[in-house]
Amino acid sequence: MPGGYAMSMQTETIAALGSLRASRRADACSNTRILGPACLGNPSGARRTRETHMPHTIALIGGTGPEGRGLATRFALAGHRVIIGSRDAERGVAAGTELAATLGRTNVEGAGNDTAAAEADIIVVVVPYSAHRATLEGLRAQIAGKILVDAVVPMVFDRGPRPVDVPAGSATEEAAEILKDDNVRVIGAFHNLSAEVLLEPDVPLNADVLVTGADAEAKQVVMALAGEIAGVRGVDAGPLRFSRFVEDITILLVGINGRYKAHAGVHIAGLDH
Ligand SMILES: NC(=O)c1ccc[n+]([C@@H]2O[C@H](COP(=O)([O-])OP(=O)(O)OC[C@H]3O[C@@H](n4cnc5c(N)ncnc54)[C@H](OP(=O)(O)O)[C@@H]3O)[C@@H](O)[C@H]2O)c1
């Protein structure tokens, strides 16, 4: 099912680990000036303040696919400069131009993966796992010194979704291993958000983004970024070694969504206090 994993929020009671009530979350957020992460995913987006919004230039590596275009849609709506990357610069430009026209915005463009990565301060990798290592190895110079967000799920479809064994433990840990000499802060995030819903700009997601990584500051940056997507809350899911669990949840969701013809994501219960 390469065209999209069909993971949206229609069946939160099925796939959700728990659910935060929007109203309670809004109350929790209303008395604070500097918003904490639990406040950043307010479904209306109304609580986002200037304190939390730092405009970034974000490159989507492999951004011509549904997940890349979906994340590009949401990051653009949040006011960031977004560059859709492709192995073929013309394809990247075409995808960027099309999305900018669809959204009626000028903060979306396209380029080759190398140019996109060179221009960005946050680089999100959204290629198939089979292309993960080669893609990162080829962009080491452009990624050096920056934040790399890995959203790649090591999985294949073989009579249903199946995990791919990753010697490093997870795709995110593999990225950290590949880039260990390049001063890159590697963060795992966005694995559990369905491209199909991300691509619908008017649909709030009502989901958590589980964020893993070794660098606390970079993790906060990515959690804030996640929280700027309507209906999304960034949750600190721990160190890099927990990335495997986050990546594998996607496989569970794909299976559930296939059975229920749904687009479910995850909620972590009990964090709204
Ligand atoms: N789809 C979802 O709902 C979803 C949800 C969560 C996570 N993810 C993860 O996000 C990633 C992207 O998902 P997707 O559905 O958007 O994937 P996709 O459409 O299969 O691939 C995304 C892009 O990767 C590039 N690509 C393909 N093969 C490549 C190769 N051999 N080498 C380098 N680049 C290659 C292509 O861009 P160019 O040809 O333009 O270079 C393609 O448009 C995957 O790792 C997936 O597990 C997907």
The ligand as an ORCA input file, in Angstrom:
! r2SCAN-3c Opt
* xyz 0 1
  N       2.144      7.200      3.787
  C       1.870      7.295      5.068
  O       0.696      7.425      5.487
  C       2.982      7.269      6.081
  C       2.684      7.490      7.436
  C       3.729      7.512      8.354
  C       5.035      7.288      7.938
  N       5.294      7.036      6.629
  C       6.686      6.802      6.227
  O       7.111      7.917      5.477
  C       7.942      7.488      4.403
  C       7.341      7.983      3.111
  O       6.077      7.409      2.919
  P       5.317      7.600      1.522
  O       4.085      6.822      1.588
  O       5.252      9.049      1.178
  O       6.392      6.853      0.572
  P       6.590      6.740     -0.995
  O       5.527      7.493     -1.701
  O       6.771      5.301     -1.330
  O       8.014      7.451     -1.198
  C       8.227      8.811     -0.920
  C       9.234      9.381     -1.906
  O      10.504      8.771     -1.700
  C      11.242      8.876     -2.897
  N      11.836      7.581     -3.205
  C      11.214      6.455     -3.593
  N      12.100      5.457     -3.801
  C      13.319      5.987     -3.555
  C      14.657      5.480     -3.612
  N      14.887      4.208     -3.972
  N      15.656      6.310     -3.283
  C      15.427      7.594     -2.912
  N      14.187      8.132     -2.858
  C      13.157      7.345     -3.169
  C      10.255      9.268     -4.015
  O      10.503     10.637     -4.326
  P      11.287     11.069     -5.671
  O      11.080      9.978     -6.691
  O      10.614     12.346     -6.041
  O      12.713     11.236     -5.259
  C       8.912      9.126     -3.361
  O       7.961     10.055     -3.845
  C       8.053      5.969      4.485
  O       9.218      5.592      5.155
  C       6.847      5.600      5.311
  O       7.090      4.436      6.081
  C       4.305      7.031      5.682
*
